[in-house]
Amino acid sequence: MIEMQPREFKDALFEQIGRGAAALASPKRLELVDLLAQGERSVEELAAQAALTVANTSRHLQILKAAHLAAARREGQRVRYRLASPIVIDAYRALRALAEDRVAELPQLAVSYFDAADGIEPVPIDELRRRLKRGEAVVVDVRPRTEYAAGHVAGAISIPLAELERRLAELPRGREIVAYCRGRYCVLAAEAVRLLRRRGRSARRLAEGFPEWRDAGLPVADGEAPQRRPPRKP
């Protein structure tokens, strides 16, 4: 073993730490980490959800993989990616918290968007937990079906945002609807609430998303939602 001088050690140490930071130093790679926090995804799924080409998505994922932040496996003709460790999610949330505290534009941006989208206070996780126990709320997961199948709030109904308007009749009246999606800044739940309120339903969004619910140790389930049977012809 070659003996290192203190300065050599410090330079090598911070170079290695910087590898992870450099891999996260991209808005699109941060978005991919946010998506992968929901569960394993194929390159094609990630490309569609992040509004990227498959080639660009693959390049970003290779950078995350080279920094040991993401891992991959082959499934037939497709490559599926996942986060390499829960610590990656912690690092992403720490960066987000730093921006919320130090970058004034981020909270202003969030308030501007969400006030225009739904204009009401979201439901905190603890409040939703209490209301579910009392049967006072209907929880709707508006993420894509693949994300619901990978894990969801126990008892939540799967209605992807694109299907919500034509499936309104499935939602009972008389109870408030709480929509959730991927996290604090996910736009799917806000868009769902806006649509529901336009259709005369009482609705709010969850302040956080499924990853925060799961990480709080609250009841979760996995598996696909049961398929509705078509109505019988008279």
N, C-alpha and C positions, 0 to 999 in steps of 0.2 A: 504494500500500500504506500503510495506516494504521500509524503507529509505535505500538508497545505499550510500556507501562511494565512494569518487572520484575514488579510485583505482579499486573498484569493477565495477563501471560504465565503466571505460576505458577498463578493461579486457573484459567485456561483449560486449561492442561496437565493439571492433576489432575482437572478436570471430565471431560475426554475419557477419561482412564485409568479414572475411576470408572464410566463408562458400561458398560465390559466387566465390571467387578466387580459392578455392580448387576444385570446380566443373569444372572450366575451365582449371585446371592444368593437362590436358591430351591432347596430339596431336589429338587423335581420336575424343574426345569430341569437340575440336575446329573445326575439319572438319565437324562434325555433325551440329554445330552451323552455319557454313558457308553454308551448304546445306539447312538448315531450313530458312536461310535468303532469299532463293528463294520462299518459301511458304510452306504450310503444306504438310507433307509426311507421308506415312505409314512406319512402322518399316521395312517391307520387301524392300521397295524402298530405304530407307536409307542404309540398309545393303548392297544392291547391289552396290550402288554408292560409298560407303565408303570402299568396299572390306572387309567387316566384316561378321561374321556369324550373323544370326538373334538373337541368344541368347546374344552374346556380345553387339550387337547394343542395345538391350532392356536394358541391364544392364547400359550402358552408359547413355541412355535416362532417366532411373530411377534416376540416380544421378543428372542430369540436372533438372529433375522435382522436386526432393527433395529440391534443392536449389532455387526453384521458378524461374528458368531460362527458363523452357519449360513447356508446358501444353499439355494435351492429351485428346482425345475424342474417343469413340468407334463408329465404322461404320461397322455394321454387325459383321463379325468375325475378323475384323482388328482394330488395334489401330492406330490412326493418331496423329502425334505430330506437334506442331508449337512452335515458340518462344513465351514466355510469354509476352514480351514487346519489343518495338523498342529499348529500352535502352540496351537490351542484344546485339543487333547488334553494338551499339555504343561502348560497353565494348570490344567486339571482335575486332573492328577496332582500338580501342585505344591500345590493346595489340599488334596488328599487326604493328601499327605505332611505338610503343616502340621498337619492334624487328628490324624494318627497320632502326631506328636511332641508336640503341645501339649494335646490333649484326651484326658484319661485314659480317659474313658468309651468312646471308639471302640475301642481295643485290647481292652478288657474285654468290650465287646459282641461283637466278632469271635470272641474265644476262647470266650465262652459259647455262641455259636451253633454254630461249627464243631466244638467238642469234643463237643457233643451230637449233631451231625449225623453225623460220621464217626469222631471220636476218634483219628485217627492223623495223623502228620506228612505234609504234602503233599510232592509231588515237585518239587524245584527245576528250573528250565528247563535248566540245564547237565546235571543228572543225566539228565533225559529225553533230551536230545540224545545223550548217550553210550550210553544203553540202546537207543535206536532204531538206532544204528549197529551194535550187537551183536545186534539182533533179539530183545531180551529183554523187550519190552513191546508191548502192543496199545493204540493210542491211539484213544479214542472221543470224538468231538465231540458233545456233548449239547445244543447250541444248536438253535434252529429251522432248518429246511432252507434258508431264505432267507439266513441268516447264514453257513451252511456254504458255500453257493454263491458268496457274495461273497468268501470267502477262508477258508482253513483250514490247519492244520498238514499239511504234505505227508505223505500216507500214512494220515491219520486216517480212521476209519470214521464215517460220519454215522448216528447213532441218537439222534434227539431224545428228551429225557427221557420224554415221554409214551408213547413206543413201546418203551422199553428192556425192560420186563418181558416183553413178548410176543416180543421179538427176541433173547432171551438165547442161543438156540441158535446164532446167527450168530457168537458170540464164542468163539474157541478156548480150550480149557482148557490148563492147564500154563504159562501166561504171565500175568504181572500185567497188569491192565487199568488204564490211566491215563486218567481222564476229565477233560476241560477244558471251560470255557465262556467267559464274557466277561471275566473278570479276577479280581483277588485276592478280591473280596467277592461274586462271583457265586455264587448258591446252587444253581444247576442241577447243577454237578459234585458238590457235597457230597451232594445228594439222590441222585444216581446211585450214588455210592460206597456210601451207606447201603443202597440197594436191592441192589446187587451183592453186598455182604458178607453180607446176609441170605440170599442165594441160594447162598452157599457159594463165591463167587468171591473171588480175591485182587484187591483194587482200592484205588487211591489217587487223589487228585485232583492236578492240576497246581497248583503254588503260585500261578501267575499265569494269564493267559488268552491268547486268540489275539492281541490287540493287542500284548501285551508280547513274545510269540514273534516276531511279524512285525517289530516295531521293533528286535529284537535281530539282525535280518538272517539269521534261520534259515529253512530251506526251507519255502515255502508254496505252495499251489496254489489254484485257484479252479474253479468249475464245479460242477454238481449231481452228487450221488452217483449211480452207476449203479443203475437200478431192478432189483430182484430179480424173476426170472421165477417165476410160480406153478408149484408142482410138477406134473409130468405125471400125468395120471390113468392108473392101470394098465389 
